[in-house]
Amino acid sequence: MIYAVIGIIDLILAVAMYVIIAQVIVSWLIAFNVINVHSNGVRTIIGAMERMTEPLYRPIRRLLPDFGGIDFSPLVILLIIGVLRSKVLPGILMEAGNTLT
């Protein structure tokens, strides 16, 4: 049971990581006028990504100082996801394996 829960959490973290990376790339493309933001489809995709990631960014943005026009909150979230996926979740699985046997 614990393996399934950890697997689902890992999948959710992986999807969040890919969404954050896609949002960062799209924001760069918008900043350099590669993507036309006047298109309804583009605005819908951008709005959906912002609604998914804004709850993650908001607490980090409150903690970080203002760096001008640069937003480091996606980087911080990606670092947190990386630590969770590489250290915390395998540690939980190892502990669960020790208690199950």
Buried (B, 14 or more C-beta within 10 A) or exposed (E): EEEEEBEEBBEEBEEBBEBBEEBBEBBEEBEEEEBEEEEEEBEEBBEEBEEBBEEBBEEBBEEBEEEEEEBEBBBBBBEBBEEEBEEBBEEBBEEBEEEEE
